[in-house]
Amino acid sequence: MKKRKFIKENFKLLVMALSHFTNDVHGSFLPTFVPLIVESLGITYAQAGLLKSISGGMHVVIQPLAGYISDLFSRPYALIAGPLLTALGASMLPLSPTYGLAILFVGLQSMGSAVYHPLGHGGVGHIVPPGKLASSLAIFAVGGILGSTVSSLYAISLYELFGPSVLMPLGAMVPVAFVSYLTWKAIPKLAINNSKNKPSPMDFIKTMAKTLKKIFPIWGVSISRDTTIQGIRFFLPLLIAAKGGSLVDIGTILFIISIIGTLSPMIGGKLADELGEKKVIAAGMTLAPLFLLPGAFSQGFLSISLYMIGIALLQALLPVTGAAAQKKAPESRSVVASLVTGVAFGLGGVLIAPLGVIADSLGLETTLSFIALLPWFPMPLFFLRWKNI
């Protein structure tokens, strides 16, 4: 009986990790195609950054509401519809004939991803034992990180196979539809206890305020971490393109600097289960800038290697911050996920626009240097407030 339960739990977890991969492999198309959009539409770095900020804003607005509603109902509709919308919007990005349509496609992609993530992360807490939460969230996170890692190569492959035509979104939707069907069959219902409750605006506000108060220092760490990762992934391709790199060069370098980060969450989750979340978060956020900053001033293989290590240290914290926050507010797992992984990710995207203004004024190298230092910003508050939450 225990063996059957173990197999059932792990099969559901693997299916959720696969759906996370499917969503995020498309959700990370923008950094790959943004140099193409900049060139074809003749927009500035600030306008390019605004595309990412719009994406982040969608996450900030939609994820908390999606997480609140997901905690009230048991059907995993968000796990089915989210990846479909993400893939549709992302695969239409290179087809953008105008800046307005580029904004529309980014919005569609972001809406799907924002709907998906709260129930994705929160749902893991409903299908695994509490003692395995960090390591299970790590497996789920690896699905998404692996998707983000191979996203650039996959995006280029789709573009070269189908070109900027309607065949590209059609080709992208086929595997996504299959995974959504598999998710529906494997996880028809999640064991959510609040299914009889009805959503209300006041209860939403109270729930968000109560949850945020409990996890605020962890939330600050998540915002800084996500802004750093997104900032590097967004501005580094623009720097490569400015120095004469091709679309293939951009995709290859993004893949290389992210590849170690596909494994680091497993290590981070395991260490958190054994040593505690606080120690692992403190180590990762303190060490990452020591590699990212010299990476911004280096070139070639050395720069790529330093970026690989720095990003791996930050991505190792994805399941750690999620587990720490869920333990602080276990009654609102999807709301917690929407704040720590959703709103934090969204705010990181919103901050890309002002970083784009800096890039226009001071250059891409200076912007990447500033981004490298961001993980240190929230740590004083984290150490002061951790024991009080």
Secondary structure, 3 states (H helix, E strand, C coil): CHHHHHHHHHHHHHHHHHHHHHHHHHHCHHHHHHHHHHHHHCCCHHHHHHHHHHHHHHHHHHHHHHHHHHCCCCCCHHHHHHHHHHHHHHHCHHHCCCHHHHHHHHHHHHHHHHHHHHHHHHHHHHHCCHHHHHHHHHHHHHHHHHHHHHHHHHHHHHHHHHCCCCHHHHHHHHHHHHHHHHHHHHCCCCCCCCCCCCCCHHHHHHHHHHHHHHHHHHHHHHHHHHHHHHHHHHHHHHHHHHCCCCHHHHHHHHHHHHHHHHCHHHHHHHHHHHHCHHHHHHHHHHHHHHHHHHHHHCCHHHHHHHHHHHHHHHHCCHHHHHHHHHHHCHHHHHHHHHHHHHHHHHHHHHCHHHHHHHHHHHCHHHHHHHHHHHHHCCHHHHHHHHHHC
